[in-house]
Amino acid sequence: MCAKHATAEQRKALSLIFQKMTLAAEANDHQEWTINDHIFHQTIFFATGNQFYVPFGNILETIFKQFLDESAEGGRFCLDEHRAIYEAIMSGRADDARSASLYLLNDENQRLANVANG
């Protein structure tokens, strides 16, 4: 939904955040990566334009942050996976953004995938 509905300002913000994520990955800075990974996903969430989701954004922020912190713990940066999501959103390719997001969530190096798969 973000790929279809994000405003120019939201896309600009996402671009700046992705640049920070890239720099953090290149510097092997896990703390900076985690901060910007959280902001990256939060920006996507709010940019969906879905009026049902937006009011829950602040309520769910703590849950999203905890998930992202735990999923990155002991893992890798997953820059290529995030790049695929970012590029699909920036070019308005909703199906590709959805596929890239699912690929990231199912990544065996992510703790969520490990928990979900048993």
C-alpha positions as CSV (number, residue, x, y, z in Angstrom):
1,M,0.0,0.0,0.0
2,C,2.9,2.3,0.6
3,A,4.1,1.9,-3.0
4,K,0.8,3.1,-4.2
5,H,0.0,5.8,-1.7
6,A,3.2,7.3,-0.3
7,T,3.5,11.1,-0.9
8,A,6.5,12.7,-2.3
9,E,7.5,13.9,1.2
10,Q,7.2,10.3,2.5
11,R,9.2,8.9,-0.3
12,K,11.9,11.6,0.3
13,A,11.9,10.7,4.0
14,L,12.2,7.0,3.2
15,S,15.1,7.7,0.8
16,L,17.0,9.6,3.5
17,I,16.4,6.8,6.0
18,F,17.6,4.2,3.6
19,Q,20.8,6.2,3.0
20,K,21.4,6.1,6.8
21,M,20.7,2.4,6.9
22,T,23.3,1.9,4.1
23,L,25.9,3.9,5.9
24,A,25.2,2.0,9.1
25,A,25.6,-1.4,7.3
26,E,28.8,-0.2,5.7
27,A,30.2,0.9,9.1
28,N,29.0,-2.3,10.7
29,D,27.1,-0.1,13.2
30,H,24.3,-2.3,14.6
31,Q,22.9,0.4,16.9
32,E,22.6,2.9,14.1
33,W,21.2,0.2,11.8
34,T,18.5,-0.8,14.4
35,I,17.4,2.8,14.9
36,N,17.0,3.5,11.2
37,D,15.5,0.1,10.5
38,H,12.8,1.0,12.9
39,I,12.2,4.4,11.3
40,F,12.3,2.8,7.9
41,H,9.5,0.4,8.7
42,Q,7.5,3.0,10.7
43,T,7.7,5.4,7.7
44,I,6.4,2.6,5.4
45,F,3.6,1.9,7.9
46,F,2.4,5.5,8.0
47,A,2.8,6.0,4.3
48,T,0.3,3.3,3.4
49,G,-2.5,5.9,3.4
50,N,-4.7,3.4,5.1
51,Q,-6.8,5.3,7.6
52,F,-7.5,2.2,9.5
53,Y,-3.8,1.6,10.2
54,V,-2.7,5.1,10.9
55,P,-4.4,5.6,14.3
56,F,-2.8,2.4,15.6
57,G,0.7,3.5,14.6
58,N,1.7,5.0,17.9
59,I,0.1,2.2,19.9
60,L,1.9,-0.4,17.9
61,E,5.2,1.5,17.8
62,T,6.6,-0.3,20.8
63,I,5.7,-3.7,19.5
64,F,7.3,-2.9,16.1
65,K,10.4,-1.6,17.8
66,Q,10.7,-4.7,20.0
67,F,10.2,-7.0,17.0
68,L,12.8,-5.2,14.9
69,D,15.3,-5.1,17.7
70,E,14.9,-8.8,18.3
71,S,14.9,-9.8,14.6
72,A,18.2,-8.0,14.1
73,E,19.8,-9.4,17.2
74,G,22.7,-11.7,16.2
75,G,21.8,-11.4,12.6
76,R,23.0,-9.5,9.6
77,F,22.0,-6.2,8.2
78,C,19.8,-7.5,5.4
79,L,20.6,-4.5,3.3
80,D,19.8,-6.1,0.0
81,E,16.4,-7.2,1.2
82,H,15.6,-3.7,2.5
83,R,16.9,-2.3,-0.8
84,A,14.5,-4.4,-2.7
85,I,11.6,-3.1,-0.6
86,Y,12.8,0.5,-0.9
87,E,13.3,0.4,-4.7
88,A,9.9,-1.2,-5.2
89,I,8.2,1.4,-3.1
90,M,10.1,4.3,-4.7
91,S,9.1,3.1,-8.2
92,G,5.4,2.4,-7.2
93,R,5.6,-1.4,-7.8
94,A,3.3,-2.6,-5.0
95,D,3.4,-6.3,-5.9
96,D,7.2,-6.2,-5.9
97,A,7.2,-4.4,-2.5
98,R,4.9,-7.0,-1.1
99,S,7.1,-9.9,-2.4
100,A,10.3,-8.2,-1.1
101,S,8.7,-7.7,2.3
102,L,7.6,-11.3,2.5
103,Y,11.1,-12.4,1.5
104,L,12.6,-10.4,4.3
105,L,10.1,-11.7,6.9
106,N,10.8,-15.3,5.8
107,D,14.6,-14.9,5.8
108,E,16.1,-17.7,7.8
109,N,18.6,-15.4,9.4
110,Q,15.8,-13.4,11.1
111,R,14.6,-14.3,14.5
112,L,10.9,-14.0,13.5
113,A,11.4,-16.8,10.9
114,N,13.2,-18.9,13.4
115,V,10.4,-18.5,16.0
116,A,7.6,-19.0,13.4
117,N,9.3,-22.1,12.0
118,G,9.7,-23.7,15.3
